[in-house]
């Protein structure tokens, strides 16, 4: 019994360490007390909306990914909700645990990587040792999805090191980013080959010919969706993927100061805007806000300079933007519905998670 308790304590310590990991030495920006109060009030209203649309079985829209995002928004919010705070947390996690399959995946009938990654992230936030078996099996499942020698890939293959939705054979940076975040936050060993293998794929999604061995690569430092494929058209870099590229490098243990990260940061500065997802218009706007908050938080610089040399305290500006976009009923929604951003649950979760990085 004592040995089991010791193992549980070690497991919790490892998960908490990774959940609080700092990827770069942060220049801390202190929000004004009034703005912090506004953020807290805004998040509370967003969470109240989410509670109002939660289903009796604990899910949101009977969807594991949405449920995992929503319950993560509660747990990462300024109030740091836990299972002890009520059934709205417990029942959501019970719903997700009921979907766990023998192979470690957590999904219904599609998008196994996307759903498993988000669910793994949610379970990791709880710090509850009861979920250790689910967490470890989900880690194994995600690791096995990576395109490596174990499934017939070699390092010359452009998709080497990538992970896709899990239902097709084409990895992409968005799905790899979800998986890496989940594996990092759940405490996967730093000795795992996953991180090194992922780096090969990440750099093949960057428009940086010095480190990208693909013939299509340009040199603006930004990122595309998948090697040779951009949702912005041709191989054009765009905002949300460049944010995801930076965070994915950090998860894969690439440090600030590495030229791949620095060139991506320069791209973000040059294209800095909160009116659109750069080079994508309003498409994926709230995913852009969420990934921007995450990338700049991990990069650890409070003031960025745009293409005109104008400095921006991005935390204050992003907070103001999200506060102004919130509807009176408490939710957020994108009028451009591509990538599910017409779904109030998804978009509200993205907004709350973005604000949580600012608080």
N, C-alpha and C positions, 0 to 999 in steps of 0.2 A: 504493500500500500504506500509506504514511504517513497519507494523508488518511483512509483507511478506519479505521485504528487510532484516529485522533483522534476520529472520529465515534463509535466504540465507547466511548471513554473518556467523551465527553460524555453519551452515552446512559446509561451506568452511573451517572454522577454524578447525573443527573436523577432516575433511579429511586430511588437511595439517598436523595436529599434528600426525596422524597415519602414514602418508607417510614419516615423518621424524623421526619416533620413534627410539630411540637407545635402543637396548635390553641388552647391557652390557656396562660397563664403558670402553670406547675404549682407547687403547694405540695408539695414532695417529702416523702413519708412513708417513712421508713426502716424496713423490716421488721426484726424481731429476727433475729440470726444463726440461732437455732434454727428459727424459722418459715421462713426462706429455705431451710434445709437440708431441712425437711419438704416444702416445695413442690417442690424439685428432685427429691427421692426419689419423691414422688408422680407427678410428670410422667414420670420415668424408667420407673416401673412402667406408667403408661398407654401410653407409647410402646412398651414391650416387648410389651404386649398387641397394639397395632396391628401391629407387625412380625409377630406370630404368626399374624395372619389376613390378611396381604397375599397376594394371588394371585401365581402364578409370572410372569404378564405385567406385574407391577408395580402392578396396580390394586387397589382395595378394592371388593369386591362388583361388579366390572365396571361401575362407575358413575363417570363423570367428576367429578361434584360431590363425592361422598364421597372419591374419590381426591385431589382438589384440597384438600379440607379436611384430610385426614389428613396429606398431605405438607407442608401449610402448618403444621400442628401441630409437625411435626419441625423445620422451619426457624425457627419463631418461639419454640421452647422455650428454656429457659435455656442449653442446650448449643449452640443455633444450628447445627443440622446443615446440611451443604451436600452438593452432588453428590460432592465428594471423599471424603465419609465412607462411601460404599458404594453398592452397587447398589439398596438399598431406596429411596434418593432418586432415583438416575438412572433406574431402570426405571419409577418412577411418572411422572416427567416425560416419558419416552419414550412411555409409554402415552398420556398426555394430548396430546402433540404429534402423535401418530398419528391423533388424532380431529379435528384442525384442518381445517376445510373452506375451500374457496376464498373464500367470502364473509366469512371471519374468525371464524365461530362455531365453538365447540368443544363438541360434545354428541353424543349417540347418536341418539335419536329423539323426545325431548321436552324441555321446559323449556330452550329455547336460551339465554335470558338468565341464568337461575340458574346453569346449568353453565358458560357462557362467562365469567361474572363471577368465579366461584370459581377457574376455571382461569387466567384472566388474573392474578388476585391471586397465585396460586402461582408462575407464571412470573416475575412481577415480583420476588418475594422472592429469586430465585436470583442476580440481578445478572449473569447470563450473557448476553453480547452475542449469542450464537447464537440466542437466542429473540427478538431484536428484531423480525424480520418477523412472527412469530406475535403478539407483543404489539401491534404497530401495527395489524395487521389486526383483531385482537379489539377494540381500542379503536374502530376505525371501525364495526364491526358493532354495538357497544353504542350508540354515538352515534346510529346510524340507527334504533334501536328507539324512541328518545324521541318522544313524541307532541308534535310541533311543526308549524309551517306546512308543512314539507316533506312531511308525510303528511296534510295537510288539516285540521289542528287550528288553532284560533285561541285567543288568550289568555282568551277568555270561556268556553271549554269547560272543564269541571271537571277533566278528565284532562290538561289541557295541562301539559307538562313531565314527565309520569310515564313510567315503564317498567314493563311487566308481565312475566309469565313468558316472553313472546315467542311464545306459541302461542294467545293470546286477545287481545281488544281492551280489557281492563280493567286498567289499571296499578294498582299498589299500592305502599305505602311500603316494604314488606319488599324487594321486587324492586328498587325504585329504590335502596334503601340498598346492596344487594349491588353494583349497577352503579356507583354513585358511589364506593364504597370501592375497587373495582377500577380505575376510571379515575384516581382520585387517586393510588393507590399505584403505578400504572404510569407516572405522570408526564405525564398529559394536560395540555396547555397551560392555564394559568390564564386565558388569553384566550378559551377556548372558550365558546360560548353555552350549553353543557350546564349549567353551574353556575347561571347566572341563570334559565334555563328550569326547572331542577329546583326552585329556591326557590319558584316559583309553586305547584307541586304539593305540596311539603312543607307549606307554610303552609295549604293547603286540607285537610290531614289533621289539623290541630291544632284542638283545642277552644279557640279564642281568637278571639272575634268581632272584636276590634280589627284583626286582620290576615287573618282568613279571611272571604272575601266570600260564603261559602255560608250559606244561611238556617238550616241545621241547627246551626251552630256554637254551642257553649256557651262557658264562660269558665273552665274549670278548668286550662287550660294543657297538658293531656295530649294524646296522639295516638291516632288510630284507624288502621285498616288501609288505608282508601282513602276518598276524600271521600264522606261520608255512610254509610259502612259500617264496622262494627266487629265483630271476631270475639268481642268480649265482649257483643255484643247491642246493637241499635239504634245509637247513636253514642257509646257509653261508652268513655272513654279506658282504656287498659290498659298494663301495665308494659313488655313487650318492644317495643311500638310507640313508646312515649314515649322509651325509650332510643334506638331507631333514628331517631326524629325529631331528637333532639339531634345525634347523630353525622352524620346527613345534612345538617343545617344547617352543621355544621363543615366537612364535605367541600365544600359549596357556597360556602365562604368567608364565611359569616356568623360574626361574632365573639362571643366571650363578652362579656356586657354588653348584647347585643341583647335587648330585652324578650321576644322569642319564645323565645329560649334560656333566659332567666332564669325565665320562667313555667313552662317545661317542667321545669327543675331543681327548682322549688318543688313541682311535682307529684311528682317522684321522692322528694323529702324527705318529703312528707306521706304517701306510700304506701310508704315504705321497709320492705321485709321480704325475708328470704331463705328463707322457708318456702313461698312460692308466687310465681307470676307474677301481680302485682297485677291483680285483677278477672278472672283467667283460671284460678285454682286451680293445679293441677299441669300444666296444658296448656302445652307449650312452655317448660317450666321451665329447661332447660339453654340454650336459645336466649336466655332472659331473663338467665341468669347471664352468658353471653358478652357480650350487648349492654350489660348493666349495667356490667361491668368496662370495656368500651370507652368508654361514654359518660362515666363518672365519671373515667376516666383522662384523656380529652381535655378535660373540663371543668376538671380540675386542682384539685380540692378534696378533701383527705384526710378531713376530718371533716364529716359531714352530720348535721342535726338532724331527728329524726322528728316526727310530728304531736304528740307529747307533749313536745317540746322536749328529748328525750334525745339526747345526741351519740353518734355511731357512727363509729369508725375503720373505714370500710367495707372497706378492703383486708384488714385482719386478719380481720374477720368473714367475708368471702366466702372467703378462703383456708381458714379453719377449717371452714366449711360444706362446701366441696368436698372437703377432706381426709377429712371424716367420711362423706361419701356414696360415696367410692370403694370398690368391691368388692375383696375380697382377691385376686382374679385380676388386678387392675390396671385394669379397665374401669369406666366409669360407665354407667348406664342409667336411664331414666325408666319407672316403672311405668305412667304414663299415656302411651300409645303414639301419641297424636295428633301429626301433623306429623313422623312418622318417629322419634319419640324413644324407640321401643322398639328402635331400631337401635343396637347398642353402638358401632359405628364412628363414627356421626354424633355421638352424645352424648359419647363419649370425646374426640373432636376438639374439640367445644365446650368441654368442661371444661378441657382442656389449654390451649386458646387463651385462655380466661378467666384461668387461673392465670398465663399468660405476661405478661399486662398487670399483674399484681401483683408479679412478681418483681423 
